[in-house]
């Protein structure tokens, strides 16, 4: 799964591959992203939040799933003003 990582440790977003976990070994099995592998500070905040957003641009519609951690002690994210810690889109 390709995604973009907005890390609090870097000043530019990075294209990264996120691991996925499948429900069973079948080819048609549903796979789930493992966002925990991408986000730092697991000891400070082990929980990962997610939300889905839809962007309408002209006649096109884009759907994104955003993974992030929310804690007052996480490092401020310089690329995204409202977030602290890492964000994966």
C-alpha positions in Angstrom: 0.0 0.0 0.0 1.6 3.3 -1.1 1.1 6.3 1.2 2.6 9.6 2.1 4.2 10.1 5.5 4.2 13.6 7.0 6.7 13.0 9.8 7.4 15.4 12.7 11.1 14.4 12.3 11.4 15.6 8.7 10.7 18.8 6.8 9.3 17.1 3.6 6.7 14.4 3.1 8.0 11.0 2.0 6.4 8.3 -0.2 6.5 5.1 1.7 5.0 1.6 1.6 2.8 0.6 4.4 2.5 -3.0 5.6 -0.8 -4.7 5.3 -2.3 -7.7 7.2 -4.7 -10.0 5.5 -7.7 -11.7 7.2 -6.7 -15.1 5.7 -4.5 -16.7 3.0 -7.1 -16.5 0.3 -6.4 -14.2 -2.7 -9.7 -12.5 -2.2 -9.1 -11.9 1.5 -9.6 -8.4 2.9 -6.4 -6.7 3.8 -5.9 -4.0 6.5 -3.2 -1.4 6.7 -0.8 -1.6 9.7 -0.4 2.1 10.4 1.4 1.3 13.7 4.5 0.4 11.7 4.7 3.9 10.2 4.1 6.2 13.2 6.7 7.0 15.8 6.4 7.4 19.6 4.6 4.1 20.4 5.6 4.3 24.0 4.1 7.8 24.5 0.9 7.2 22.5 0.1 3.6 21.4 -3.3 4.3 19.9 -3.7 5.2 16.3 -6.7 7.3 15.2 -8.0 7.3 11.6 -10.5 9.2 9.6 -11.7 9.2 6.0 -12.0 12.4 3.9 -13.5 13.0 0.5 -12.1 15.7 -1.8 -14.2 16.9 -4.7 -12.2 18.6 -7.4 -14.2 19.5 -10.5 -15.8 16.3 -11.7 -13.3 14.1 -9.8 -13.7 12.7 -6.3 -10.8 11.5 -4.2 -11.1 9.4 -1.1 -8.3 9.4 1.5 -7.8 7.5 4.8 -5.7 9.5 7.3 -3.9 7.8 10.2 -2.5 9.8 13.1 -1.8 9.9 16.8 -3.2 12.6 19.1 -1.4 13.5 22.3 -0.3 16.8 23.8 3.3 15.6 24.4 3.9 14.5 20.8 6.3 16.7 18.8 4.7 19.4 16.7 4.5 18.6 13.0 6.1 21.4 11.0 4.3 20.5 7.7 0.8 20.2 9.1 -0.1 23.0 11.5 -3.0 21.3 13.4 -1.2 18.0 14.1 1.3 16.8 16.6 3.3 13.7 15.7 3.4 11.8 12.4 0.5 11.7 9.9 0.1 9.0 7.2 -2.2 9.6 4.2 
